[in-house]
Amino acid sequence: MTPDLGAPARRSRLGLLAARDFRLLWTGETISSLGSAVSGVALPLVALTVLHASVLAISALTAAAWLPWLIVGLPAGAWIDRLPRRRVMIAADLVSIAAFGSVPLAAALGCLSVAQLLIVALAAGVGTVFFTTAYRAFLPAVVSADDLLEGNAKLQGSQQVTNVAGPGVAGLLAQATSPVFGVLADAVSFAVSAVCLIRIRVPEPKPTTPRPGLRHAIAEGLAVVAHDPLLRVNTFSGCLANFVLTGYSSLVVVYLISVVGLSAGAAGVTIALTSLGGVLGALVARGAAARIGTARAVLVAKLGIAPAGLLIPLADRGPGLVLFLLGSIAVIGGIVAGGVIWQGFVQSYYPAEILGRVSTSVQFFNYGSIPAGAVVAGLTASHLGVRPTVWIMLA
């Protein structure tokens, strides 16, 4: 069923934000993204500054957050194609509230440990698997096919704006009080997301085909990826990119604080500034796709800008930080621009009844490489040092 956004929404300068259901989805996602951006820096800071964890343990937090894609990624897609997507998203938010809310509680009781942080990252990762899969399959029910590119651009753009603010907030909280408060902020943000989702009233299309068994449903999703050359190649490139980039990003907090010599607050602000690349990527995605075509735009964004990442390992205090910022902004901008264009294509090309399975089949490989990248980076850094590992991962 195609939602009727109405003529006023289309004439409004706000675009899709004039449509109530999309505005609620966008608001909840923006607030939740801000909380996740804060906790993405705050959780490693808790491990590093409060619990004095090793580099390997901090990398393991990243691995634990992404490991659920390997464990439940494929069945999650099959289940979501059989369930109301909005309810799945609400349930995933509740799981994340409980997970992140346990950290400040344990800290207050004096029993916080690295083991608990790993469990929190794993539980929240399970919630992310279900939420992300349901969210991508739910968006085509909220906006028309012609508006998917705008919808993805607005959602990605606001997410990248929050990525600018989130790490800075986390760093300032860590310096002024404790990084534990950053984790608490994430729990609150998921509560806001759940409230917004509860208020959405858009009808979801019901499955029109018989429901196959779980194994058969998973096999159908994998078969689409295996037989479609566009999906197959994009999945392979995404798998490789996630492996190396996550290996680097799992070390970025340690790299900036322990190697470059920044304070927690300065590191948070620096990481926040790199997210300006995501804002730029979301802003230029639609224009680039219209000017040079979607396929060329994806190639330029994902491959043409990649060599800029070699500026990142040259970072140092003072003027040397400019190289870190330039390299990070370029790489993040390319990833976001390519992702916006590609995701809009996938959402409009494949039928709604298999979109969940197609999405998780792709992400099973793409996100499944992330834990391996984080662990490999942690082990390499333990033996060779952090800066040489950053060189290896980005080269």
C-alpha distance (Angstrom), angle and dihedral (degrees) to the residues before:
residue distance angle dihedral
M1 . . .
T2 3.81 . .
P3 3.80 112.8 .
D4 3.79 117.6 -122.2
L5 3.76 105.8 -129.9
G6 3.77 92.1 176.8
A7 3.78 131.1 -132.4
P8 3.81 96.1 -85.2
A9 3.81 90.7 59.0
R10 3.79 91.5 52.1
R11 3.81 93.6 47.8
S12 3.78 93.7 46.4
R13 3.77 119.0 103.4
L14 3.79 85.8 -132.4
G15 3.80 91.1 65.7
L16 3.80 111.7 -166.3
L17 3.80 91.4 1.2
A18 3.81 87.1 74.8
A19 3.83 88.5 65.9
R20 3.81 110.7 88.3
D21 3.81 99.8 -141.6
F22 3.79 94.7 45.8
R23 3.81 89.9 45.9
L24 3.81 90.6 54.4
L25 3.81 91.4 47.6
W26 3.81 90.9 47.4
T27 3.82 93.0 47.4
G28 3.78 94.1 49.8
E29 3.79 92.3 45.4
T30 3.80 92.8 47.9
I31 3.81 94.4 51.0
S32 3.81 91.6 43.7
S33 3.81 91.0 48.4
L34 3.79 90.0 52.4
G35 3.80 90.6 53.0
S36 3.79 91.8 46.9
A37 3.81 90.9 49.3
V38 3.80 89.0 53.1
S39 3.80 95.1 47.3
G40 3.82 91.8 42.9
V41 3.80 86.7 70.6
A42 3.81 97.9 25.8
L43 3.82 96.0 57.5
P44 3.85 94.8 55.4
L45 3.82 88.1 43.1
V46 3.81 90.1 54.4
A47 3.79 89.1 52.1
L48 3.82 93.7 44.5
T49 3.82 103.4 39.5
V50 3.81 104.2 24.1
L51 3.81 102.7 33.3
H52 3.85 97.3 23.4
A53 3.80 91.7 -134.7
S54 3.81 123.8 -178.3
V55 3.80 125.0 -104.0
L56 3.80 89.6 -106.2
A57 3.82 91.6 53.3
I58 3.81 91.3 50.3
S59 3.80 90.8 50.3
A60 3.80 88.2 48.9
L61 3.82 88.7 60.9
T62 3.80 89.3 62.5
A63 3.80 90.9 45.6
A64 3.82 91.6 50.5
A65 3.80 91.8 50.8
W66 3.82 92.0 55.6
L67 3.81 100.3 33.6
P68 3.85 93.2 88.1
W69 3.80 89.2 70.1
L70 3.81 87.3 67.9
I71 3.81 94.2 42.0
V72 3.82 104.5 42.2
G73 3.80 103.7 4.5
L74 3.81 98.6 103.7
P75 3.83 99.0 42.0
A76 3.81 89.5 43.8
G77 3.80 90.5 63.2
A78 3.81 92.0 50.7
W79 3.81 92.5 48.0
I80 3.80 93.4 47.1
D81 3.81 91.4 53.3
R82 3.83 86.2 60.1
L83 3.81 99.0 43.4
P84 3.82 137.2 63.6
R85 3.80 102.6 -89.0
R86 3.82 95.6 -147.0
R87 3.81 92.6 56.2
V88 3.79 90.8 49.0
M89 3.81 89.6 53.4
I90 3.82 91.9 50.3
A91 3.82 91.5 49.8
A92 3.82 90.3 49.4
D93 3.81 90.1 52.1
L94 3.81 90.4 53.2
V95 3.82 91.1 52.2
S96 3.81 90.4 51.9
I97 3.82 91.9 48.1
A98 3.81 90.5 55.2
A99 3.82 93.2 44.7
F100 3.79 98.8 49.4
G101 3.80 93.2 35.3
S102 3.81 90.0 60.9
V103 3.83 92.2 64.2
P104 3.84 99.4 66.9
L105 3.81 89.2 39.5
A106 3.82 92.2 54.8
A107 3.82 90.6 43.7
A108 3.80 90.4 53.4
L109 3.81 90.0 50.2
G110 3.80 91.9 47.8
C111 3.80 95.5 -120.8
L112 3.81 102.7 104.0
S113 3.82 114.3 135.7
V114 3.79 140.7 173.0
A115 3.82 88.2 -109.7
Q116 3.80 90.0 59.9
L117 3.80 91.8 48.8
L118 3.80 89.0 53.6
I119 3.82 90.7 50.4
V120 3.81 90.3 48.1
A121 3.81 91.4 50.6
L122 3.82 90.5 48.2
A123 3.83 94.6 47.9
A124 3.79 92.9 45.8
G125 3.80 88.2 47.7
V126 3.81 90.4 57.2
G127 3.80 88.7 51.7
T128 3.80 89.8 49.8
V129 3.82 92.3 52.8
F130 3.80 92.3 55.9
F131 3.80 95.8 38.2
T132 3.82 96.1 48.0
T133 3.80 93.7 46.1
A134 3.81 93.4 46.7
Y135 3.80 91.9 43.7
R136 3.80 94.0 55.0
A137 3.80 91.0 47.6
F138 3.83 91.9 44.4
L139 3.82 98.2 53.1
P140 3.84 94.9 73.3
A141 3.82 87.3 58.5
V142 3.81 90.8 54.7
V143 3.83 99.5 45.9
S144 3.80 133.8 28.4
A145 3.80 121.8 -102.7
D146 3.81 90.9 -104.8
D147 3.81 90.5 55.8
L148 3.82 98.3 48.9
L149 3.81 93.8 96.9
E150 3.81 91.1 50.7
G151 3.80 91.5 44.9
N152 3.80 93.3 50.4
A153 3.81 91.1 44.9
K154 3.82 92.4 51.9
L155 3.81 93.2 46.1
Q156 3.79 93.3 45.5
G157 3.78 92.0 43.2
S158 3.80 93.7 53.7
Q159 3.80 90.1 44.7
Q160 3.77 90.6 54.9
V161 3.81 91.3 47.6
T162 3.80 88.8 55.1
N163 3.80 88.5 48.3
V164 3.79 87.0 59.7
A165 3.80 92.8 52.9
G166 3.82 100.3 33.5
P167 3.82 102.5 66.8
G168 3.79 91.0 43.9
V169 3.79 91.0 51.7
A170 3.81 90.1 47.8
G171 3.79 92.0 50.6
L172 3.79 93.3 47.4
L173 3.81 91.9 47.3
A174 3.80 89.8 50.1
Q175 3.78 91.5 50.5
A176 3.82 96.4 43.1
T177 3.81 99.8 38.3
S178 3.81 123.8 -18.6
P179 3.83 135.8 -47.4
V180 3.81 86.4 -121.6
F181 3.80 88.2 79.5
G182 3.81 89.2 59.5
V183 3.81 89.8 58.5
L184 3.81 89.8 49.4
A185 3.80 89.5 53.1
D186 3.80 89.6 57.4
A187 3.81 91.3 54.0
V188 3.82 89.5 53.1
S189 3.82 91.4 48.7
F190 3.79 91.8 55.8
A191 3.82 88.8 52.9
V192 3.82 89.4 55.2
S193 3.82 89.9 49.4
A194 3.82 91.2 51.9
V195 3.82 92.0 50.9
C196 3.81 91.6 50.9
L197 3.80 91.9 49.3
I198 3.81 91.5 49.6
R199 3.80 89.4 57.0
I200 3.83 94.8 52.5
R201 3.80 111.8 105.0
V202 3.80 103.4 -178.4
P203 3.84 112.5 134.2
E204 3.79 116.0 -120.4
P205 3.81 121.5 -140.0
K206 3.79 113.0 -109.0
P207 3.82 120.1 -129.4
T208 3.80 109.6 -89.2
T209 3.81 97.3 -166.7
P210 3.82 129.8 67.2
R211 3.76 114.1 -87.5
P212 3.81 110.5 -110.1
G213 3.77 124.1 -150.3
L214 3.78 117.4 -81.5
R215 3.80 95.4 -103.0
H216 3.79 92.2 46.7
A217 3.81 91.2 48.1
I218 3.82 91.7 51.2
A219 3.81 90.4 47.2
E220 3.82 90.6 52.9
G221 3.80 91.7 55.5
L222 3.81 92.8 47.4
A223 3.80 91.0 47.4
V224 3.80 91.5 56.4
V225 3.81 90.7 53.6
A226 3.81 93.1 44.3
H227 3.81 95.2 49.7
D228 3.81 100.4 38.9
P229 3.85 109.2 81.7
L230 3.82 93.2 -157.9
L231 3.79 93.0 53.1
R232 3.79 92.7 40.9
V233 3.80 96.0 53.9
N234 3.79 94.5 40.4
T235 3.80 90.6 49.6
F236 3.81 92.0 51.9
S237 3.80 93.5 48.9
G238 3.80 91.3 45.6
C239 3.80 91.1 50.5
L240 3.80 92.5 53.4
A241 3.81 94.0 43.0
N242 3.80 93.1 49.8
F243 3.79 91.8 49.3
V244 3.80 94.8 56.8
L245 3.80 99.7 32.5
T246 3.79 94.3 48.8
G247 3.77 89.9 47.6
Y248 3.79 87.3 57.0
S249 3.81 96.5 41.6
S250 3.81 92.3 50.2
L251 3.81 86.6 64.0
V252 3.81 99.7 39.2
V253 3.83 96.2 97.9
V254 3.82 91.7 48.2
Y255 3.81 90.3 42.6
L256 3.80 94.9 54.4
I257 3.82 96.1 41.4
S258 3.81 104.5 34.8
V259 3.82 101.0 29.3
V260 3.79 107.9 26.3
G261 3.82 90.7 34.9
L262 3.80 102.6 -127.3
S263 3.80 124.1 151.5
A264 3.80 119.8 -114.0
G265 3.81 90.6 -101.6
A266 3.81 94.1 48.2
A267 3.81 91.3 46.8
G268 3.80 90.7 52.4
V269 3.80 92.1 49.8
T270 3.82 91.5 46.8
I271 3.81 92.6 51.3
A272 3.80 88.7 46.6
L273 3.80 91.8 54.8
T274 3.81 91.2 53.3
S275 3.81 88.3 62.3
L276 3.80 88.5 67.9
G277 3.79 83.0 83.2
G278 3.79 89.1 64.0
V279 3.80 91.3 51.0
L280 3.81 90.4 51.3
G281 3.80 91.5 45.8
A282 3.80 92.6 53.0
L283 3.81 91.3 46.8
V284 3.81 96.2 51.2
A285 3.83 98.0 38.6
R286 3.82 97.2 88.4
G287 3.80 93.9 43.0
A288 3.80 93.2 47.5
A289 3.80 91.9 49.2
A290 3.80 91.3 50.1
R291 3.80 94.1 46.3
I292 3.81 103.9 44.0
G293 3.80 102.5 12.3
T294 3.78 130.6 -97.1
A295 3.81 96.8 -89.7
R296 3.82 95.1 50.5
A297 3.80 91.3 43.6
V298 3.81 91.3 54.6
L299 3.81 91.7 48.3
V300 3.80 93.5 49.6
A301 3.79 92.7 45.1
K302 3.80 97.8 46.9
L303 3.81 102.1 33.8
G304 3.80 110.3 16.0
I305 3.80 95.2 58.4
A306 3.81 96.9 41.1
P307 3.87 97.1 94.8
A308 3.81 89.2 64.9
G309 3.81 86.4 75.8
L310 3.82 88.9 75.9
L311 3.81 88.3 75.2
I312 3.82 91.3 66.2
P313 3.86 99.3 73.6
L314 3.82 89.2 53.4
A315 3.82 90.9 68.4
D316 3.79 120.5 131.3
R317 3.79 137.3 158.6
G318 3.79 116.7 -71.1
P319 3.82 117.3 5.2
G320 3.81 90.4 3.2
L321 3.80 89.0 73.3
V322 3.82 88.7 69.2
L323 3.81 89.4 69.6
F324 3.81 90.4 51.2
L325 3.81 91.2 50.1
L326 3.81 95.5 46.0
G327 3.80 93.7 48.8
S328 3.80 94.2 44.6
I329 3.81 94.9 45.9
A330 3.81 92.1 50.3
V331 3.81 95.0 47.8
I332 3.81 95.2 44.3
G333 3.81 91.3 45.8
G334 3.78 91.7 53.1
I335 3.79 93.2 47.7
V336 3.82 93.6 50.0
A337 3.82 95.4 44.5
G338 3.79 91.9 49.6
G339 3.80 91.6 45.0
V340 3.80 94.3 51.8
I341 3.81 92.7 51.9
W342 3.79 95.3 42.2
Q343 3.81 95.5 46.5
G344 3.80 91.6 51.3
F345 3.81 89.3 53.7
V346 3.80 93.4 50.2
Q347 3.81 93.4 47.8
S348 3.80 93.1 50.9
Y349 3.82 98.3 38.9
Y350 3.81 102.8 51.9
P351 3.84 125.4 59.9
A352 3.81 117.3 -102.3
E353 3.82 92.5 -119.8
I354 3.84 92.5 64.5
L355 3.80 100.1 28.6
G356 3.82 93.7 98.7
R357 3.79 92.7 52.7
V358 3.79 93.8 44.4
S359 3.81 90.6 49.5
T360 3.80 95.4 49.5
S361 3.81 92.6 43.2
V362 3.81 89.1 57.7
Q363 3.80 93.6 41.9
F364 3.82 91.9 46.6
F365 3.78 87.3 69.9
N366 3.80 98.5 30.7
Y367 3.79 96.7 47.5
G368 3.79 93.9 29.8
S369 3.80 89.3 69.7
I370 3.81 91.3 56.3
P371 3.83 98.7 77.8
A372 3.80 89.6 48.9
G373 3.81 90.7 50.9
A374 3.79 92.3 50.3
V375 3.82 93.8 47.8
V376 3.82 93.5 45.5
A377 3.81 90.4 49.1
G378 3.81 91.5 48.8
L379 3.79 93.4 49.4
T380 3.80 92.4 45.2
A381 3.81 92.3 48.8
S382 3.81 90.2 49.9
H383 3.80 90.2 57.6
L384 3.81 105.5 29.4
G385 3.79 103.4 24.0
V386 3.78 132.9 -105.0
R387 3.82 101.7 -82.9
P388 3.84 95.4 48.9
T389 3.80 88.4 49.2
V390 3.80 91.2 52.3
W391 3.82 88.3 52.3
I392 3.80 91.5 50.2
M393 3.82 95.5 47.4
L394 3.81 95.0 47.5
A395 3.78 97.3 40.5
